[in-house]
Amino acid sequence: MHRRLLLLLLSALAVAGLAACSSDDGDDADAATDPAAETAGPESGGSSDEGTQEAAGDDAENPAVFGYEVDGPAGTTAVVVSTLVAQGEEQQPLSATWSITDRPRWQLYSNWIESGGVEIEVTEGGPATVRIIRARYVDPDDPFAGIDELEEIGTIEVAPGSTETISFP
């Protein structure tokens, strides 16, 4: 339980840093105080006139966003490094370590993200299957309630002890 809480807190910090670095006009203070830039949860946030707003079924309160899902046999640990592009500029890489127990693990990016790459290294157990997806939160007020997957962009299987990369869109 403590490990799960720690992973959630680290994800929240990483996304908060991404949101601060991705404001429309480069003024980080505005992004932190603008209600339109508030995060919906530890893995999502912000709003933009570009990117995912063009996709069918998007709405301003709960937009469809890019993300990934990591799955594998119980005991699999995967390190995921995301290199993302927001508003035409490459962002600092985000890193997350996921331990698979009884269900897949997922992360959704903010809706500023328009493309990117995900590098996956399986450090324990394996193999791991990573799917790049477009999804939205089931309940935008409770990101822990789950996600509604709208589209699978791509899939890659990573063998034990190896590293693979997948790009999107």
C-alpha positions as CSV (number, residue, x, y, z in Angstrom):
1,M,0.0,0.0,0.0
2,H,2.8,2.4,0.9
3,R,4.6,1.6,-2.4
4,R,1.4,2.4,-4.3
5,L,0.9,5.7,-2.5
6,L,4.5,6.6,-3.1
7,L,4.2,5.9,-6.9
8,L,1.0,8.0,-7.0
9,L,2.7,10.9,-5.2
10,L,5.7,10.7,-7.6
11,S,3.4,10.7,-10.6
12,A,1.6,13.7,-9.3
13,L,4.9,15.6,-8.8
14,A,6.1,14.7,-12.3
15,V,2.8,15.8,-13.9
16,A,2.8,19.0,-11.9
17,G,6.3,19.8,-13.3
18,L,5.1,19.1,-16.8
19,A,2.1,21.3,-16.4
20,A,4.3,24.2,-15.1
21,C,6.7,23.8,-18.0
22,S,3.9,23.7,-20.6
23,S,1.9,26.9,-20.1
24,D,0.7,28.6,-23.3
25,D,2.7,31.9,-22.9
26,G,5.7,30.5,-21.0
27,D,4.6,32.2,-17.7
28,D,4.8,29.4,-15.2
29,A,3.0,31.5,-12.5
30,D,-0.1,31.8,-14.7
31,A,-0.2,28.1,-15.3
32,A,-0.1,27.4,-11.6
33,T,-3.0,29.8,-10.8
34,D,-5.2,29.5,-13.9
35,P,-8.3,27.4,-13.2
36,A,-8.2,26.0,-16.7
37,A,-4.7,24.6,-16.0
38,E,-5.8,22.7,-12.9
39,T,-5.0,19.0,-12.9
40,A,-7.8,16.4,-12.9
41,G,-5.6,14.0,-10.9
42,P,-2.0,12.8,-10.5
43,E,-1.7,11.9,-14.2
44,S,-3.7,14.5,-16.1
45,G,-4.3,18.2,-16.3
46,G,-4.5,21.4,-18.1
47,S,-6.4,22.6,-21.1
48,S,-5.5,23.8,-24.6
49,D,-7.0,24.9,-27.8
50,E,-4.8,22.5,-29.7
51,G,-4.0,18.8,-29.6
52,T,-6.6,16.4,-28.4
53,Q,-9.5,18.9,-28.5
54,E,-9.9,18.0,-32.2
55,A,-10.7,14.3,-31.5
56,A,-14.3,13.1,-31.7
57,G,-16.0,12.9,-28.4
58,D,-13.8,15.3,-26.5
59,D,-15.2,17.7,-24.1
60,A,-13.6,20.5,-22.2
61,E,-14.3,19.0,-18.7
62,N,-12.9,15.5,-19.5
63,P,-10.8,15.5,-22.7
64,A,-9.4,12.4,-24.4
65,V,-5.7,12.3,-23.8
66,F,-2.7,10.1,-24.7
67,G,-1.4,7.7,-22.2
68,Y,0.0,4.2,-21.7
69,E,-0.9,0.9,-20.0
70,V,1.8,-1.5,-18.7
71,D,0.8,-5.2,-18.1
72,G,2.6,-8.4,-17.5
73,P,2.8,-11.4,-15.2
74,A,2.6,-10.6,-11.4
75,G,6.1,-9.6,-10.2
76,T,7.0,-7.7,-13.4
77,T,8.7,-4.4,-12.9
78,A,9.0,-1.9,-15.7
79,V,10.8,1.5,-15.8
80,V,9.0,3.8,-18.3
81,V,10.6,7.0,-19.5
82,S,8.3,9.3,-21.5
83,T,9.7,11.9,-23.9
84,L,6.8,14.1,-24.8
85,V,6.1,17.0,-27.2
86,A,3.7,19.7,-26.0
87,Q,2.8,22.7,-28.2
88,G,5.6,21.9,-30.6
89,E,8.3,21.7,-27.9
90,E,10.0,18.7,-26.4
91,Q,9.5,18.4,-22.7
92,Q,11.8,17.1,-20.0
93,P,11.5,13.3,-19.8
94,L,9.2,11.8,-17.2
95,S,10.1,8.6,-15.5
96,A,7.9,6.1,-13.7
97,T,8.6,2.6,-12.2
98,W,5.6,0.2,-12.3
99,S,5.3,-3.0,-10.4
100,I,2.6,-5.3,-11.8
101,T,0.7,-7.2,-9.1
102,D,-2.9,-8.1,-10.0
103,R,-3.8,-5.7,-12.7
104,P,-2.3,-3.4,-15.4
105,R,-0.9,0.0,-14.5
106,W,-1.7,3.1,-16.6
107,Q,-0.8,6.7,-16.8
108,L,-2.6,9.5,-18.8
109,Y,-0.7,12.6,-19.9
110,S,-2.1,16.1,-19.8
111,N,-4.1,17.2,-22.9
112,W,-1.2,19.5,-24.0
113,I,0.7,16.4,-25.2
114,E,0.5,16.0,-29.0
115,S,3.2,13.3,-29.6
116,G,6.0,11.6,-28.0
117,G,8.0,8.4,-27.3
118,V,7.9,5.9,-24.5
119,E,11.0,3.8,-23.6
120,I,10.3,0.7,-21.5
121,E,12.9,-1.4,-19.6
122,V,11.8,-4.6,-17.9
123,T,13.9,-4.8,-14.8
124,E,12.2,-7.8,-13.1
125,G,10.0,-10.6,-14.3
126,G,8.4,-10.1,-17.6
127,P,7.7,-9.9,-20.4
128,A,5.7,-6.6,-20.2
129,T,3.2,-5.5,-22.8
130,V,2.9,-1.7,-23.2
131,R,-0.1,-0.2,-25.1
132,I,-0.2,3.5,-26.1
133,I,-3.8,4.6,-25.7
134,R,-6.2,7.6,-26.0
135,A,-8.5,7.6,-23.0
136,R,-10.3,9.7,-20.5
137,Y,-11.1,9.4,-16.9
138,V,-14.4,7.6,-16.0
139,D,-15.0,10.3,-13.5
140,P,-13.0,13.5,-14.1
141,D,-13.4,14.4,-10.4
142,D,-12.0,11.1,-9.3
143,P,-9.0,9.9,-11.4
144,F,-8.7,6.8,-9.3
145,A,-12.2,5.6,-10.5
146,G,-10.5,4.3,-13.7
147,I,-10.3,5.2,-17.3
148,D,-12.4,4.8,-20.4
149,E,-10.2,3.7,-23.3
150,L,-11.2,5.2,-26.6
151,E,-8.5,4.0,-28.9
152,E,-5.3,1.9,-29.0
153,I,-2.5,3.7,-30.8
154,G,0.1,1.0,-30.7
155,T,1.4,-2.0,-28.7
156,I,4.8,-3.4,-27.9
157,E,6.0,-6.4,-25.9
158,V,9.3,-6.0,-24.0
159,A,11.2,-9.1,-23.1
160,P,12.7,-9.7,-19.6
161,G,15.9,-7.7,-19.1
162,S,15.5,-5.7,-22.3
163,T,14.5,-2.2,-23.4
164,E,12.2,-1.1,-26.3
165,T,10.8,2.2,-27.5
166,I,7.4,3.0,-29.0
167,S,6.4,6.4,-30.5
168,F,3.0,8.1,-30.9
169,P,0.8,9.2,-32.6
